[in-house]
Amino acid sequence: MFGPRLVPDDTTIPFMNGRIAGLVVSAVLSISSIILAFYPGLNLGIDFRGGVAIEAHLKDPVDFNKLRPVLQALNLGPVELQEFGSANDVEIRLERQPGGDTAQQEAVSKVRAALERSFPDTALQSVEAVGATVSGELFLNGLEALGVALLAMLAYIWFRFEWQFGVAATATLILDMTKIVGVYGLTQFEFNVTSIVAILTIMGYSINDKVVVYDRVRENLRLYRRMPLRELIDRSINETLCRTIATSGTVFLAILPLAVMSAATLREFATVLLIGIVIGTSSSIFIAAPILLLLGEGRLRRPVPAGAAEQGAGSSAH
């Protein structure tokens, strides 16, 4: 292959020397993330806490300094304003009003009247109301989706490799997910149905990266039957490092413009994906591999027949 490479082909980085530090740092970050999920807590969106979302198109570009006082004067509770689409479009989010559907409709009518009075020729493009029961069901469905995804990945890795690989990958994915939840708690990005999609996307990317490393480990277990497992895992990571960095870097650069230049909602989604790529890639090396070493030491080896020669001494595939 011609041209410069991000990572040389013949790296011999002893990753497993830092396995304890990697596991400790991961545990600290995951515990901190769980704490952040409760304090200050997740900024639940309308999908999960209930409320009203109104998309309006104004005649002139939105002036948030003028629009906010108009809506706050309605005494409908906290009002969230967010630009989307063009400079003339705004999304207005209200907390669920006390009472049933009638109370929500009255709140929408007040907002419409206030906009028409202060900003003539305003058009409401859409109105979305989510009740408390529906929002609770959505939240539980989201958790169920994450649980089913984890079990499916555990079954897939277990079937394709061995149970040590499946347990190591699943444990790492759980740690990855807690860190992503911690990102939402730290940044106060809105946590809604789109956030569940982001977490599932990161899980899919992360498990794919781990399969690449595990596949090389399995291959090397056949080729180097007398090599210590710690050394073999280091070798496998180094042999796939170029591919891992190249793939992660390409995906990162593809998403980066969305995180920099898109509207607020999409920008939050893309930012979480970028952080998830970094977490998923690093966890394959510093979390999944050490856990596999811990679980597989003395278990992944098959008895070597007497006089059998070591194979593949010169192999190197990237």
C-alpha positions in Angstrom: 0.0 0.0 0.0 1.4 3.4 -1.0 1.2 6.7 0.7 1.4 7.7 4.4 -0.3 5.7 7.0 -1.8 6.8 10.3 -0.4 3.8 12.1 2.7 1.7 11.0 2.1 -1.9 10.1 4.6 -3.3 12.6 3.6 -1.7 15.9 4.4 -3.7 19.0 2.6 -1.5 21.7 2.2 -3.5 24.9 -1.4 -2.5 25.5 -2.0 -5.1 28.2 0.7 -3.4 30.4 -2.0 -0.7 31.1 -4.9 -3.1 31.5 -5.3 -2.3 35.2 -5.2 1.4 34.7 -7.7 1.1 31.8 -10.2 -0.9 33.9 -9.9 1.5 36.9 -10.3 4.6 34.8 -13.3 3.0 33.0 -14.9 2.1 36.4 -14.4 5.6 37.8 -15.9 7.2 34.6 -18.9 4.8 34.7 -19.6 5.4 38.4 -19.3 9.1 37.8 -21.7 8.8 34.9 -24.3 7.0 37.0 -24.1 9.8 39.6 -24.5 12.4 36.9 -27.6 10.6 35.7 -29.2 11.3 39.0 -27.5 14.6 40.0 -28.0 16.9 38.2 -30.0 14.3 36.4 -31.0 13.8 32.8 -32.7 16.6 30.9 -35.6 14.6 29.8 -37.3 15.7 26.6 -41.0 15.9 26.0 -40.9 12.3 24.7 -40.1 11.1 28.2 -41.6 13.7 30.6 -44.7 14.8 28.6 -45.4 18.3 27.3 -46.2 20.3 24.2 -43.9 21.0 21.3 -44.9 23.8 18.8 -43.1 24.5 15.5 -43.8 28.0 14.3 -42.7 29.9 11.2 -42.4 33.7 11.7 -42.5 36.3 8.9 -39.1 37.7 10.0 -36.0 36.0 11.4 -36.6 34.9 15.0 -35.5 37.4 17.7 -35.2 35.2 20.8 -34.8 38.3 23.1 -38.2 39.5 22.0 -40.0 36.2 21.7 -39.0 34.8 25.1 -40.7 37.5 27.3 -43.9 37.3 25.2 -44.2 33.6 26.0 -43.0 33.8 29.6 -45.8 36.3 30.2 -48.3 33.6 29.5 -47.4 31.8 32.8 -47.2 28.4 31.2 -44.1 27.4 33.1 -40.6 27.1 31.7 -40.4 27.8 28.0 -37.7 26.3 25.8 -36.9 27.9 22.4 -34.9 26.3 19.7 -34.1 27.4 16.2 -34.5 24.8 13.5 -34.5 24.8 9.7 -34.4 28.4 8.5 -33.8 31.5 10.6 -37.5 32.2 10.6 -38.4 28.8 12.2 -38.6 28.2 15.9 -39.6 25.3 18.1 -41.4 26.2 21.3 -41.4 23.6 24.1 -43.7 23.8 27.1 -44.0 21.6 30.2 -47.1 19.5 30.4 -49.8 21.7 31.9 -51.9 20.6 34.9 -55.1 19.0 33.7 -56.0 16.8 30.8 -55.9 17.3 27.0 -58.1 20.4 27.4 -55.4 22.1 29.4 -52.8 21.3 26.7 -55.1 22.7 24.0 -55.7 25.9 26.0 -51.9 26.4 26.3 -51.5 26.0 22.5 -54.3 28.5 22.0 -52.6 31.0 24.3 -49.3 30.6 22.5 -50.9 31.0 19.1 -52.7 34.2 20.2 -49.6 35.7 21.7 -47.6 35.0 18.6 -50.2 36.4 16.3 -50.5 39.5 18.5 -46.8 40.2 18.8 -45.5 38.7 15.5 -48.1 39.1 12.8 -48.3 36.5 10.0 -46.9 33.7 12.2 -47.9 30.2 11.1 -48.0 27.2 13.4 -46.5 24.3 11.3 -47.1 21.5 13.8 -48.2 20.9 17.4 -47.2 17.8 19.3 -48.5 16.9 22.8 -47.2 13.9 24.7 -49.1 12.7 27.8 -47.5 11.4 31.0 -48.6 7.8 30.4 -47.3 7.8 26.8 -44.0 9.4 27.9 -43.5 6.8 30.6 -44.2 4.0 28.1 -41.8 5.5 25.6 -39.1 5.6 28.3 -39.7 1.9 29.3 -39.7 0.9 25.6 -36.4 2.6 25.2 -34.9 0.8 28.1 -36.3 -2.5 26.7 -34.8 -1.8 23.3 -31.3 -1.3 24.9 -31.7 -4.5 26.9 -32.8 -6.6 23.9 -29.9 -5.2 21.9 -27.4 -6.2 24.6 -28.8 -9.7 24.9 -28.8 -10.1 21.1 -25.1 -9.0 20.9 -24.2 -11.3 23.8 -25.8 -14.2 22.0 -24.1 -13.4 18.7 -20.6 -13.1 20.2 -21.1 -16.2 22.3 -22.3 -18.2 19.3 -19.6 -16.9 17.0 -16.7 -17.1 19.4 -16.8 -18.5 23.0 -18.5 -17.4 26.2 -15.5 -15.4 27.4 -15.7 -13.2 24.3 -19.5 -12.7 24.8 -19.2 -11.8 28.5 -16.3 -9.4 27.9 -18.0 -7.6 25.0 -21.3 -7.3 26.9 -19.7 -6.0 30.0 -17.7 -3.4 27.9 -20.9 -2.3 26.1 -22.6 -1.7 29.5 -19.7 0.4 30.6 -19.8 2.3 27.3 -23.5 3.0 27.7 -23.2 4.3 31.2 -20.5 6.8 29.9 -22.8 8.0 27.1 -25.6 8.5 29.7 -23.0 10.4 31.7 -22.4 12.7 28.7 -26.1 13.5 28.7 -26.0 14.3 32.4 -22.9 16.4 32.1 -23.9 18.4 29.0 -27.6 18.5 29.8 -28.4 17.7 26.2 -32.0 16.8 25.9 -32.5 13.1 26.5 -35.3 11.8 24.2 -36.2 9.1 21.8 -33.4 10.3 19.5 -31.0 9.7 22.4 -31.9 6.1 22.5 -31.2 5.9 18.7 -27.8 7.5 19.4 -27.0 4.9 22.1 -28.1 2.0 19.9 -26.0 3.4 17.0 -22.9 3.7 19.3 -23.5 0.1 20.5 -23.6 -1.2 17.0 -20.4 0.6 16.1 -18.7 -0.4 19.3 -19.5 -4.1 18.9 -18.3 -4.1 15.3 -15.0 -2.8 16.4 -14.7 -5.4 19.1 -15.6 -8.2 16.7 -12.6 -7.1 14.5 -10.2 -7.5 17.4 -11.8 -10.7 18.7 -11.7 -12.2 15.2 -8.0 -11.6 15.1 -7.6 -13.0 18.6 -9.4 -16.2 17.6 -7.2 -16.6 14.5 -4.0 -16.1 16.4 -5.2 -18.6 19.0 -4.9 -21.2 16.2 -1.7 -19.9 14.8 0.3 -19.3 18.0 -0.8 -22.1 20.3 2.1 -21.7 22.7 2.1 -17.9 22.9 1.0 -16.5 26.3 -2.5 -15.1 26.0 -1.4 -11.6 27.2 1.2 -11.5 24.4 -1.3 -12.9 21.9 -3.9 -10.2 22.7 -1.3 -7.5 22.4 -0.3 -8.9 19.0 -3.9 -9.1 17.8 -4.6 -5.4 18.8 -1.5 -4.2 17.1 -2.4 -6.2 13.9 -5.8 -4.6 13.7 -4.8 -1.1 15.0 -4.3 0.4 11.6 -7.8 -0.7 10.5 -9.4 0.4 13.8 -7.9 3.9 13.6 -8.7 4.3 10.0 -12.3 3.2 10.4 -12.9 5.3 13.5 -11.2 8.4 11.9 -13.2 8.1 8.8 -16.5 7.9 10.7 -15.5 10.7 13.0 -14.6 13.0 10.1 -17.9 12.2 8.4 -20.0 13.1 11.5 -17.9 16.1 12.5 -19.6 18.6 10.1 -23.0 17.7 11.5 -21.7 18.5 15.1 -20.3 21.8 14.0 -22.7 23.3 11.4 -26.1 21.7 11.9 -29.2 22.8 13.8 -29.2 22.4 17.6 -31.1 19.1 17.8 -29.0 17.4 15.1 -25.8 19.0 16.6 -26.5 17.3 19.9 -27.1 14.0 18.3 -23.9 14.2 16.2 -21.8 15.4 19.2 -22.9 12.3 21.2 -22.0 10.1 18.3 -18.5 11.6 18.1 -18.0 11.0 21.8 -19.4 7.5 21.4 -16.9 6.7 18.6 -14.0 7.7 20.9 -15.4 5.7 23.8 -16.2 2.6 21.7 -12.8 2.6 20.0 -10.8 3.0 23.1 -12.9 0.5 25.1 -12.1 -2.2 22.5 -8.4 -1.9 23.5 -8.4 -0.9 27.1 -11.6 -2.5 28.4 -12.8 -5.4 26.3 -9.3 -6.9 25.7 -8.3 -6.8 29.4 -11.6 -8.4 30.5 -11.1 -11.1 27.8 -7.6 -11.7 29.2 -9.0 -12.0 32.8 -11.7 -14.4 31.7 -9.7 -16.4 29.2 -6.4 -16.9 31.0 -6.1 -20.7 31.2 -9.5 -21.3 29.5 -9.1 -20.4 25.9 -6.1 -22.6 25.2 -6.5 -26.1 23.8 -3.9 -28.9 24.6 -1.1 -28.7 22.1 0.0 -32.2 20.8 3.5 -33.1 21.6 6.0 -32.1 18.9 3.5 -29.8 17.2 5.3 -26.8 15.6 4.3 -23.2 16.0 2.4 -22.0 12.9 2.2 -18.6 11.3 5.4 -17.2 12.7 5.7 -14.8 9.8 2.0 -14.0 9.3 0.9 -10.5 9.5 -2.5 -9.3 8.1 -4.0 -5.9 8.6 
